[in-house]
Amino acid sequence: MKCRMIMTVVFDKPFYKGIFERFIDDRYAVAEINLGTSLPKTGDIYRLVLKRWNTIHFSKEMLDSTRVKRVNLKRMQREAQKQVHAQFYGSKSQQALKADFEMRKQQSHREQRIAKEDCKKRKFEIRQLKKKQKHRGH
């Protein structure tokens, strides 16, 4: 019997959640636990696994159709760091500033696209007008 467990911490606004995945032979089960609003420390996660393990309720087991390819430890650490930095960006004020910046950037892109389309329409109309003037005398 081969048993494997994976725990992933994700930020699902406004809470951090722990997702437990359990692989026993060819069966798969998953559970989700709310970890609170602040980023959990390693010690908190360790205590959770040691003391609250019996209270974790896993979903109904199903056949595991996906085989996970073995990943190099350093590569796995790099990917984990990328995910952590991509999900969490500074304090609440920094996150608000970032969201505002992204919104203004999208608005700017929309305005530029509209201006570009207007310019193309104007050039097309000028070309059509020149064509009509050229053939007016004939």
C-alpha positions in Angstrom: 0.0 0.0 0.0 1.4 3.4 -1.1 0.2 6.5 0.7 1.0 10.1 -0.1 -0.3 13.4 1.2 0.0 16.9 -0.3 -1.0 20.1 1.5 -1.3 23.4 -0.4 -2.0 26.8 1.1 -4.0 29.1 -1.2 -5.3 32.6 -0.7 -9.0 32.7 -1.5 -10.0 36.3 -0.6 -10.3 37.1 2.3 -9.1 33.8 3.8 -6.1 31.5 3.5 -7.2 27.9 3.0 -5.3 24.6 3.3 -6.1 22.0 0.7 -5.2 18.5 1.7 -4.9 15.9 -1.1 -4.6 12.2 -0.1 -3.4 9.5 -2.5 -3.8 5.9 -1.3 -2.7 3.5 -4.1 -5.0 4.5 -7.0 -7.6 6.4 -4.9 -7.8 10.1 -4.4 -9.6 12.3 -1.7 -9.4 16.0 -0.9 -10.3 18.2 2.1 -10.3 22.0 2.7 -9.6 23.9 5.9 -9.9 27.6 6.6 -6.6 28.9 8.1 -7.7 32.5 8.8 -7.1 35.9 7.3 -3.3 36.1 7.9 -0.6 34.1 6.2 -0.1 30.9 8.4 3.3 30.2 9.7 5.0 26.9 9.3 4.6 26.1 13.0 0.8 26.8 12.8 0.5 24.4 9.9 2.6 21.8 11.8 0.3 22.1 14.9 -2.7 21.8 12.7 -1.5 18.5 11.2 -0.5 17.1 14.6 -3.5 18.2 16.7 -6.5 18.5 14.3 -5.7 15.7 11.9 -8.6 13.6 13.2 -11.1 16.4 12.5 -10.2 16.8 8.8 -13.1 15.4 6.7 -12.0 14.2 3.3 -14.3 13.9 0.3 -15.5 10.6 -1.0 -12.6 8.7 -2.4 -12.4 8.3 -6.2 -10.0 6.7 -8.6 -6.9 8.7 -9.3 -6.7 9.1 -13.1 -3.8 11.5 -13.1 -0.3 10.4 -12.2 1.9 13.1 -10.8 5.3 13.3 -12.5 8.2 13.3 -10.0 9.6 16.8 -9.8 13.1 17.9 -8.8 13.1 19.3 -5.2 14.8 22.6 -6.2 12.3 23.1 -9.1 9.4 22.4 -6.7 10.8 25.0 -4.3 11.2 27.5 -7.1 7.6 26.9 -8.3 6.3 27.2 -4.7 8.1 30.6 -4.3 6.6 31.9 -7.6 3.1 30.9 -6.5 3.6 32.5 -3.1 4.9 35.8 -4.6 2.2 35.8 -7.3 -0.6 35.4 -4.8 0.5 37.7 -2.0 1.6 41.3 -2.8 2.5 43.5 0.2 0.1 45.1 2.6 -3.6 45.8 2.1 -2.8 49.3 1.0 -0.2 48.1 -1.5 -2.7 45.6 -2.9 -5.3 48.4 -3.3 -2.7 50.6 -5.1 -1.8 47.7 -7.4 -5.5 47.1 -8.2 -6.0 50.8 -8.9 -2.9 50.8 -11.2 -4.2 47.7 -13.1 -7.6 49.3 -13.5 -6.1 52.5 -14.8 -3.9 50.5 -17.2 -6.9 48.6 -18.6 -8.8 51.9 -19.0 -5.8 53.4 -20.9 -5.6 50.4 -23.1 -9.3 50.7 -23.9 -8.9 54.4 -24.7 -5.9 53.7 -26.9 -7.8 51.0 -28.8 -10.7 53.3 -29.4 -8.5 56.2 -30.6 -6.7 53.8 -33.0 -10.0 52.6 -34.4 -11.2 56.3 -34.8 -7.9 57.1 -36.6 -8.3 54.2 -39.0 -11.9 55.2 -39.7 -10.8 58.8 -40.4 -8.1 57.7 -42.8 -10.5 55.4 -44.6 -13.0 58.2 -45.0 -10.3 60.5 -46.4 -9.2 57.8 -48.9 -12.8 57.4 -50.0 -13.3 61.1 -50.4 -10.1 61.4 -52.5 -11.4 58.5 -54.7 -14.7 60.3 -55.3 -13.0 63.6 -56.1 -10.6 61.9 -58.5 -13.5 60.3 -60.5 -15.9 63.3 -60.3 -14.9 64.8 -63.6 -15.2 61.6 -65.7 
